Amino acid sequence: MSLNDFRQMIAHAVRAPSGHNTQPWLFTVGSDHITISPDPGRRLPVVDPDDRELFISLGCAAENLRIAASHQGYTCSTRVSDAGEIVISLTRQDGVTPDPLFEQIPHRQTNRATYDGRSIPQTLLDSIIAATQTSRVHIRTWTHGTPEHARLTERVLAGNTAQMKDAPFKQELLSWIRYNRSHSERTRDGLSYAVMGAPSLPEWITRPIIRFSLHGEILNTAERKRIASSSHLMLLSTGGDTRPDWIETGSVLQRTLLLLTQHGIAHAYLNQPCEVPFLRERIGVGFSAHNRYPQILMRLGYAKPRPCSERRAVDEVIREA
């Protein structure tokens, strides 16, 4: 086993998405395995009090790691502990087929822009769903212009309204915003000015502007426009609501995102109704098959690429056993 190989795998694992780009993972390297654990200092206790989205992010990172391992000639077996640690055992073998999604890992990005309005062929989305969903994780889509799409959009806007009335939520969000280039380069995490399409300006200018914009009506005007520019909404849901369910959601989500990236399809999260408890219950009954638990909601479409979010160096997230 090569430590350099393991470091390369981790370098690709950290390209996974996470709430507010907190990057809430730690990697412990053993002689023949890598363990992915939560970083408790990077929790989001207000918006994600049960760490549901955190464990989804760990599942995304694990999927990237397994894909990168195949590219370096390793097979993987995965075990999830009761505490939610993901233990990936690695074996070097001849003739391992590299996962073709490896090439998409550096290109996947959350694109928060207004999209160009083009429609995604439903047959393409159906083929992606068939390739990624599992018996535990179910995926549904709704096309722009349908009644179901309109009702789900209203749930998103209701989520914005609820969250913007929550002062602790806004304070937590503001703590992860990176206001300009120097701020973003210093922390290499959080929601940077660039991914939000803003110019790099001094914090004393941008902070009050962002604070002013954190208002339900203001956000919903922009959100409605962004959703209207998108082709589809996509919802991932599960039959259970445990850490293994969340981790598998992350694995399925990451493969889905990489396939979308491969086909030039942009995505952005609309997780507000999955985060507000009374709305989560409503979309679980009204939009998930068989009253499943909603986990991730996204909009899909076509758009020009945006800058990718920053990532911390591997040395900041790696530990030796």
Secondary structure, DSSP 8 states (H G I E B T S, - for coil): --HHHHHHHHHHHTTS--GGG---EEEEE-SSEEEEEE-GGG--TTT-TT-HHHHHHHHHHHHHHHHHHHHTTEEEEEEE-TT--EEEEEEE-TT----GGGGGTTT-----S--------HHHHHHHHHHH--SSEEEEEEETTSHHHHHHHHHHHHHHHHHHT-HHHHHHHHHTEE-SHHHHHHH--SEETTTTT-----HHHHHHHHHHH-SHHHHHHHHHHHHHTSSEEEEEEES--SHHHHHHHHHHHHHHHHHHHHTT-EEEE--HHHHSHHHHHHHHHHTSGGG-EEEEEEEEE------------GGGTEEE-
